[in-house]
Every structure is written in structure tokens, then in C-alpha cells.
Amino acid sequence: MAFGNQNLTTDNKQLITNEMKVLITGGTGLIGTRLAEMLIDSGYEVALLSREPAKSSHFRSFRWDVNAGTIDEAAVPYADYIVSLAGASVADGKWTDDRKREIMTSRLGGLALLTHELAKPGHHVRAVISASAVGIYGDAGDKLVTEETPPALPTHDFLADVSHQWELAAAPIEALGIRTVIPRIGVVLSTAGGALPQIAKPMKLGAGAALGSGKQYMSWIHLDDLCRLFIAMLEDEKWQGTYNAVAPYPATNQAFTEVLAGVLHRPLLLPKVPAFGLKLAMGEMSDIVLASQNVSAAKVLAQGFRYEYPELRGALTALYGGE
């Protein structure tokens, strides 16, 4: 399978042949792990920037410590491209004040370190992909949101605040004259981690149910499509600025639940899980599953990107079809 943009000019192909080293921050997470595999398959060299480089890793590793503000001086000069995914998970534990601080500072501190190194002479970084999330739109109800939609008011929405600050922290990189691409990532579908296994687990036990009203939109993307999109963003200089990294057909939570139940061949017997129960159990973190984001993929499609899994049933069947 060919990954990335398949309509490259001869000049661009030569450019990729000569410059193929990608440095990934957050490279041991769900997205980074798969992205590294697909980059290698596409002929790139990959290195990881990690707080604790694994001795058994297949990839070269550089050490950094965001809290201490330290980074291996050889890391950025290694790279032709940087993919910044680093950030504490928003789904691991309740959002205490300490946890919120960690979620925010892990993102902003990492980008600040990269910016400091990119401002120095002696590197040859051509582009930086800096992750963001569709959480920037807040709870938008049924409204179709695009990259032009203003961020939700941060005082009312922690996820919107995190995403907005995350994007602002990438602005100084662009100001250095380095092509900067910001994918706003939706719910990533994979059986290796993320939200999907947590949603599927009770359903496999016959206890699946829609959450809250079930009317809230989930803007999702298959993990492989997300990684292919990242590679397209690296390979073609026309990608610049913000893009919604979601599939073209968002689904309501009710529809998502029904399609998943069908793919897993499980009945839906339980009533919806009430919103108040989720808020009681999860606190403010319930925003992750209760907020509605009907996010447009039109800008990505206009760039010529072709999804392998544009529709939910096809994506879920590819992941669970053998079960």
C-alpha cells in the first residue's frame, strides 16, 4: 500500500528521497507508534524524543525532560521533519487541579522546548506537524464546525482551553519561517488503545448503551487514515495551517453505538447511560463523551487526500471484522 500523497511532482519526490528523517515526540503513544511503523514502511528514518528512551526500541531515541526543560542537543539537528504528539492523556483519571496542570504543561512545555531548539542555527527542519484536537470547538451541538469556526470560550471548557493553548504554543515555530501544520484530531479508532476498546468492552459483554442523549456527534478517524494524513502533510508543501483530522462522516453517539453493536454482532438491550450518571462518575472529564462536535473534513478533502475508511461501518469492520 502506498501512503501519503500519491500525486507528488518529480521535484518533491527528489526532495523526499534526499530528506527523510522524522523526529516524533510522544512516539510511544497510540498514534506515534503506528505512525512510526508507517513512516518506516514508506522509506523514512524515524527517531523518537522521549523522557525515558527504551533500550529495546527499534528506533533511535533522544532524551528530553519537559518538566526540567532539557533536551538532547542532537535531537532537532537530526530531523528533516518533526511530528509533535507529546502530551499527557486527557482520559487517564479524573481532572483534579494537578491533573489539569499536567495535561496543559506537558503540551505547552514540549512545544516551548522545540521552539527554543528550532530558533538555533544548524538544523534543517523543513516542517513541523503539531497536534491539536477537535475539543477546541467545545460542545457545538448539531452545528457543522470548520477550521474557520472560532475556539469555544476557554473559561467554560477545559478541553477547548487545552486545544487552543496547544495551538498558540505552536505559533512561534511558524514565526521562525518553518512550515507548520496543525491537525485537529478527532476520536481515533484503533483496537490497540484510545477510546474504542473502552466503548467496545461492555458491548462485548452485552452491556452496550448509548451515552447521555445519544444525539451528540462523534467526529472520528481510523488510526491508519490519520497516519496517512500525517505523511501527506509531511510530503507536500501545500499543507500549511490548521486542518480537521477527522473522517468525512461524523456519527451521533447513538448511531456509533448501533453500528459498533452490529459489527460485533451484539444486541443493544440497555437504555442510554444518563448524562447525570456520567458526570457523577467522571466529573468534568465526562465532557469527553458528552460534548457534541460535528466536524467538517471538507478542507482535507479539498487538498486531495483520499480516505481508506471514510465511513464508520467500513472502519469498524476493518478493526473488528474477524470477531
Residue, then its C-alpha position, 0 to 999 in steps of 0.5 A: m500500500a502506498f501512503g501519503n500523497q500519491n500525486l507528488t511532482t518529480d521535484n518533491k519526490q527528489l526532495i523526499t528521497n534526499e530528506m527523510k528523517v522524522l523526529i516524533t515526540g510522544g512516539t510511544g503513544l497510540i498514534g506515534t507508534r503506528l505512525a512510526e511503523m508507517l513512516i518506516d514502511s514508506g522509506y523514512e528514518v524515524a527517531l523518537l524524543s522521549r523522557e525515558p528512551a527504551k533500550s529495546s526500541h527499534f528506533r533511535s531515541f533522544r532524551w528530553d525532560v519537559n518538566a526540567g526543560t532539557i533536551d538532547e542537543a542532537a535531537v532537532p539537528y537530526a530531523d528533516y521533519i518533526v511530528s509533535l504528539a507529546g502530551a499527557s492523556v486527557a482520559d487517564g483519571k479524573w481532572t483534579d487541579d494537578r491533573k489539569r496542570e499536567i495535561m496543559t504543561s506537558r503540551l505547552g512545555g514540549l512545544a516551548l522546548l522545540t521552539h527554543e531548539l528550532a530558533k538555533p542555527g544548524h538544523h534543517v527542519r523543513a516542517v513541523i506537524s503539531a497536534s491539536a484536537v477537535g475539543i477546541y470547538g467545545d460542545a457545538g451541538d448539531k452545528l457543522v464546525t470548520e477550521e474557520t469556526p472560532p475556539a469555544l470560550p476557554t473559561h467554560d471548557f477545559l478541553a477547548d482551553v487545552s486545544h487552543q493553548w496547544e495551538l498558540a504554543a505552536a505559533p512561534i515555530e511558524a514565526l521562525g519561517i518553518r512550515t507548520v501544520i496543525p491537525r485537529i484530531g478527532v476520536v481515533l479508532s484503533t483496537a490497540g488503545g484510545a477510546l474504542p476498546q473502552i466503548a467496545k468492552p461492555m458491548k462485548l459483554g452485552a452491556g452496550a448503551a448509548l451515552g447521555s442523549g445519544k444525539q451528540y456527534m462523534s467526529w472520528i478517524h481510523l488510526d491508519d487514515l490519520c497516519r496517512l494524513f500525517i505523511a501527506m502533510l509531511e510530503d507536500e508543501k501545500w499543507q500549511g495551517t490548521y486542518n480537521a483530522v477527522a473522517p468525512y462522516p461524523a456519527t451521533n453517539q447513538a448511531f456509533t453505538e448501533v453500528l459498533a453493536g452490529v459489527l460485533h454482532r451484539p444486541l443493544l438491550l440497555p437504555k442510554v447511560p444518563a448524562f447525570g450518571l456520567k458526570l457523577a462518575m467522571g466529573e468534568m472529564s465526562d465532557i469527553v463523551l458528552a460534548s457534541q462536535n460535528v466536524s467538517a473534513a471538507k478542507v482535507l478533502a479539498q487538498g486531495f487526500r483520499y480516505e481508506y475508511p471514510e465511513l464508520r461501518g467500513a472502519l469498524t469492520a476493518l478493526y473488528g471484522g474477524e470477531 
